[in-house]
C-alpha cells in the first residue's frame, strides 16, 4: 500500500475536521427547524459556537506557539462590549440585522487585535512565563475598566464617562449602552446559530491555513527549539506575535457573537474563571489538536445543561476536574501509551497486508 505524503495526510485531516463541523451543523439545524431540540439546547447553540472559536483561538497560542495565556477572556470582553456599542450605535442607520452583526464582529475583532498588539509586543520579546502573568493581569484590568465605563449615543455621536450615567450628558432621544458594572441591559439579540457556524468555519480556515503555512512552521519551530530556530534566522518576536494577535482577533469576534446572544451582560462574566474554562477546553481536547478542541468545547459547554437535567449542576466543576485528571493520567501513562501505540501499529500492518493482497 502506497504511503501517504505529509501534505496529503494534512489535507485529509483538515477535510475530516471541516466535515465534522458541517455535518454537526446540518444535523442540529435540521433538528432545530423540525422542533426536535429542547429550549435549553437551542439556547446553547450560539454559546457553543462562541466557545469553539475561543478554543481554536487559544490553541494557536498554547498549542501551536507554545506560550501560556491566562487572560483570553479579556480579549473576548473587548470584542463583546465594543461590538455591542457598534451594533447599538448603528441600529437606526443600518436596519439589516445580519449586516450590523457583521460590522460589530469586525469592530470587536479589530479592537481585540489592537489590544493583542499592545500586550504582545513588549512581552513576547522576553522568555519564560511572562505572557501568562501579563495576560492574567490584562484580563483583570479590562474587566475593571468596563466596570467603571459608561457609554451612550445620541445625535452627536458616542459619549464616554468613567463617573456615572448622568455624566454622559446625552441629548434628548439619546440612550445609554454600557452602564458600568451593569454592562449592557437592552441589547438586541442579533446572533444566530447560522452566524456562529459561519464564524467557526472562518476561524477554522484561518487557523489551519496559519498552521500549515510557512509562518506556521516557523512558529512551531520556535516552540520546539527556540535557540535552533533563531540560529537559522527565524525571528521569535515576529512569529509569536503573529500567532498571538491572530488569536486575539478571533477571540474578539467570538466575544461579539457571544454577547449578541443575550439582551444583558455584566463585565464580571469575563473573569478569570472564563479564561480557565477556555484553557480546559484546549487541554481536554489536546494541546495543539484543533479538532479535539472543537469537540471538547462543544461537549463541555453543553455539559452544565446535561447535568442540570439530573440535578447535578452544582457538581459541574468537580466533573471538569475528574475528567482533566483522567485525561492527564491516560496521556502520561507509559503503559497505556505503549498499548495504544502497539494497537495502532498492528492496525496499520493489517491494513497494509489487505492493501497488498488487493493489489
C-alpha positions in Angstrom: 0.0 0.0 0.0 1.4 3.4 -1.0 2.3 5.6 1.9 0.5 9.0 2.1 2.7 12.1 1.8 2.6 14.5 4.8 0.8 17.1 2.6 -1.9 14.7 1.6 -2.3 13.5 5.2 -2.8 17.0 6.4 -5.4 17.6 3.7 -7.3 14.5 4.7 -7.2 15.5 8.4 -8.4 19.1 7.5 -11.2 17.7 5.4 -12.3 15.4 8.3 -12.3 18.4 10.7 -14.4 20.5 8.2 -16.7 17.5 7.7 -17.3 17.1 11.4 -18.3 20.8 11.8 -20.5 20.8 8.7 -22.3 17.6 9.5 -22.9 18.6 13.1 -24.3 22.0 11.9 -26.7 20.3 9.4 -27.9 17.8 11.9 -28.5 20.4 14.6 -30.1 22.8 12.2 -32.5 20.1 10.8 -33.4 19.2 14.4 -33.9 22.8 15.3 -36.2 23.5 12.3 -38.1 20.3 13.0 -38.7 21.3 16.6 -36.8 18.3 18.0 -34.4 20.3 20.2 -35.4 21.4 23.7 -35.3 25.1 24.5 -32.3 24.5 26.7 -30.3 23.0 23.8 -31.5 25.8 21.5 -30.2 28.3 23.9 -26.7 26.7 23.9 -26.2 26.6 20.2 -24.7 30.1 19.8 -22.6 29.8 23.0 -21.2 26.5 21.8 -20.1 28.2 18.5 -18.5 31.1 20.5 -16.6 28.8 22.8 -15.5 26.6 19.9 -13.9 29.7 18.3 -12.3 30.6 21.6 -10.8 27.1 22.0 -9.4 27.3 18.5 -8.0 30.8 19.1 -6.4 29.8 22.4 -4.9 26.7 20.9 -3.0 28.9 18.5 -1.2 30.4 21.5 -0.9 27.4 23.8 -0.6 24.5 21.4 1.0 26.0 18.2 3.0 28.8 19.7 3.9 27.1 22.9 3.0 30.1 25.1 0.6 30.2 28.0 -2.2 32.8 28.1 -4.4 33.1 31.3 -6.4 36.1 30.2 -8.1 35.3 26.9 -11.4 36.3 28.4 -10.0 39.8 28.4 -9.8 39.8 24.6 -13.3 38.2 24.5 -14.7 41.1 26.6 -13.0 43.8 24.5 -14.8 42.3 21.4 -18.1 41.7 23.3 -18.6 45.2 24.6 -17.1 47.1 21.6 -19.3 45.0 19.3 -22.4 45.8 21.3 -21.6 49.5 21.3 -21.1 49.4 17.5 -24.3 47.4 16.9 -26.5 49.6 19.1 -25.0 52.8 17.6 -25.8 51.7 14.1 -29.3 50.5 14.9 -31.1 53.4 13.2 -28.7 53.8 10.2 -28.3 50.1 9.4 -31.7 48.2 9.9 -30.4 44.9 8.5 -29.5 42.7 11.5 -27.0 40.4 9.6 -25.0 43.4 8.3 -25.0 45.1 11.7 -23.8 41.9 13.3 -21.0 41.5 10.7 -19.9 45.1 11.3 -19.9 44.6 15.0 -17.8 41.5 14.6 -15.2 43.4 12.5 -15.1 46.2 15.1 -14.7 43.8 18.0 -12.1 41.7 16.2 -10.0 44.8 15.2 -10.1 46.3 18.7 -9.2 42.9 20.3 -6.3 42.6 17.8 -5.1 46.1 18.8 -5.2 45.0 22.5 -3.3 41.9 21.5 -0.5 44.0 19.9 -0.3 46.3 22.9 0.1 43.3 25.2 2.2 41.1 22.9 4.8 43.5 21.6 6.6 44.2 24.9 6.0 40.7 26.5 6.8 38.3 23.6 10.4 39.7 23.4 11.0 38.1 26.8 11.4 34.4 27.6 9.7 32.4 30.3 6.2 32.6 31.6 5.8 36.4 31.4 3.0 36.1 28.9 0.9 34.1 31.4 1.4 36.7 34.1 0.7 39.7 31.8 -2.4 38.2 30.2 -3.8 37.4 33.6 -3.3 41.0 34.7 -4.7 42.2 31.4 -7.9 40.3 31.8 -8.4 41.7 35.3 -7.6 45.3 34.1 -10.0 45.1 31.2 -12.8 43.8 33.5 -12.2 46.6 36.0 -12.2 49.2 33.2 -15.6 48.0 31.9 -16.8 48.1 35.4 -16.5 51.8 35.5 -17.1 52.6 31.9 -20.3 54.3 30.8 -21.1 54.7 27.1 -24.0 56.4 25.4 -25.1 57.5 22.0 -27.2 60.4 20.7 -27.4 62.5 17.5 -24.0 64.0 18.3 -22.3 60.6 18.4 -20.8 58.5 21.2 -20.3 59.8 24.7 -17.9 58.2 27.3 -17.6 58.6 31.1 -15.8 57.0 34.0 -18.1 58.5 36.6 -21.8 57.7 36.2 -24.6 57.6 33.6 -25.6 61.2 34.2 -22.1 62.4 33.3 -22.7 61.3 29.7 -24.8 64.4 29.1 -26.9 62.8 26.4 -29.2 64.9 24.3 -32.9 64.2 24.1 -33.5 60.9 22.5 -30.1 59.6 23.4 -29.6 56.2 25.1 -27.1 54.6 27.3 -25.3 51.5 26.0 -22.8 50.5 28.7 -23.7 51.1 32.3 -20.6 50.4 34.3 -20.9 47.3 36.5 -24.3 46.5 34.9 -22.8 46.2 31.5 -25.4 46.4 28.7 -29.1 45.8 29.5 -31.2 46.5 26.4 -29.3 44.8 23.6 -31.0 43.3 20.6 -30.2 39.6 20.1 -28.6 39.5 16.7 -26.6 36.3 17.0 -27.9 33.2 15.3 -26.7 29.6 15.0 -26.0 30.1 11.3 -23.8 33.2 12.1 -22.0 31.1 14.7 -21.4 28.3 12.2 -20.0 30.7 9.6 -17.7 32.2 12.2 -16.5 28.7 13.2 -15.7 27.9 9.6 -13.8 31.2 9.1 -11.9 30.6 12.3 -11.1 27.1 11.3 -9.9 28.3 7.9 -7.7 31.0 9.4 -6.2 28.6 12.0 -5.5 25.7 9.7 -4.0 27.9 6.9 -1.8 29.6 9.5 -0.6 26.2 11.0 0.1 24.7 7.5 1.8 27.8 6.1 5.5 28.7 6.2 4.8 31.1 9.1 3.1 28.3 11.0 6.1 26.0 10.6 8.3 28.8 11.8 6.0 29.3 14.9 6.2 25.6 15.7 9.9 25.5 15.2 10.3 28.3 17.8 8.0 26.2 20.1 10.1 23.1 19.7 13.6 24.6 19.8 13.8 28.4 20.1 17.7 28.5 20.0 17.9 26.4 16.9 15.1 28.3 15.1 16.7 31.7 15.9 20.1 30.4 14.7 18.7 29.9 11.2 17.2 33.4 11.1 13.6 32.9 12.4 12.5 36.0 14.3 10.9 34.9 17.6 9.0 38.1 18.3 7.6 38.4 14.8 6.2 35.0 14.5 5.0 34.6 18.1 3.3 38.0 17.8 1.6 36.8 14.6 0.0 33.8 16.4 -0.9 35.8 19.5 -2.6 38.7 17.6 -4.4 36.3 15.3 -5.7 34.5 18.5 -6.8 37.8 20.0 -8.6 38.8 16.8 -10.6 35.5 16.8 -11.3 35.9 20.5 -12.7 39.3 19.9 -15.0 38.0 17.1 -16.2 35.2 19.4 -16.9 37.8 22.2 -19.2 39.7 19.8 -21.1 36.5 18.8 -21.4 35.5 22.5 -22.6 39.0 23.6 -25.1 39.3 20.8 -26.9 36.2 22.0 -28.0 37.9 25.2 -30.1 41.0 26.0 -27.9 41.9 29.0 -24.5 41.0 30.3 -22.2 42.4 33.0 -18.4 42.7 32.8 -18.0 40.1 35.6 -19.0 37.4 33.1 -15.5 37.6 31.6 -13.5 36.9 34.7 -10.5 34.6 35.4 -12.8 31.6 35.6 -13.8 32.1 32.0 -10.2 32.1 30.9 -9.5 28.9 32.8 -12.6 27.3 31.3 -11.3 28.0 27.8 -7.9 26.7 28.8 -9.7 23.5 30.0 -11.2 23.1 26.5 -7.8 23.2 25.0 -6.2 20.8 27.5 -9.0 18.3 27.3 -9.2 18.4 23.5 -5.4 18.1 23.2 -2.8 20.8 23.2 -2.2 21.6 19.5 -5.2 19.5 18.4 -7.7 21.8 16.7 -10.3 19.0 16.1 -10.0 17.9 19.7 -10.5 21.5 20.9 -13.7 21.8 18.9 -15.2 18.6 20.3 -14.1 19.4 23.9 -15.6 22.9 23.7 -18.9 21.7 22.3 -19.2 18.9 24.9 -18.2 20.9 28.0 -20.4 23.9 27.0 -23.4 21.6 26.9 -22.3 19.6 30.0 -23.9 22.0 32.5 -27.3 21.7 30.8 -26.9 17.9 30.7 -26.0 17.8 34.4 -28.9 20.1 35.2 -31.3 17.5 33.8 -30.1 15.2 36.5 -30.0 17.9 39.2 -26.2 17.7 39.3 -25.4 21.2 38.1 -23.5 22.1 41.3 -21.0 19.3 40.6 -20.0 20.8 37.2 -16.5 21.9 38.3 -16.0 18.6 40.1 -16.8 16.8 36.8 -14.3 19.0 34.9 -11.6 18.2 37.5 -12.2 14.5 37.3 -12.2 14.5 33.5 -9.0 16.5 33.4 -7.2 14.2 35.9 -8.3 11.1 33.9 -7.0 12.7 30.6 -3.7 13.6 32.2 -3.3 10.1 33.7 -4.1 8.4 30.4 -1.9 10.6 28.2 1.1 10.4 30.6 0.9 6.8 31.5 3.7 4.9 29.7 1.9 1.5 29.9 -1.3 2.9 28.3 0.8 4.8 25.7 2.6 1.5 24.7 -0.8 -0.3 24.5 -2.2 2.3 22.1 1.0 2.5 20.1 1.1 -1.3 19.7 -2.6 -1.4 18.7 -2.1 1.4 16.2 1.0 -0.4 14.6 -0.9 -3.6 14.4 -3.9 -2.0 12.7 -1.6 -0.3 10.2 0.2 -3.6 9.4 -3.1 -5.4 8.9 -4.3 -2.6 6.6 -1.0 -2.8 4.6 -1.4 -6.6 4.2 -5.0 -6.2 3.0 -3.9 -3.5 0.6 -1.1 -5.7 -0.7 -3.5 -8.6 -1.2 -5.9 -6.5 -3.2 -3.1 -5.3 -5.5 
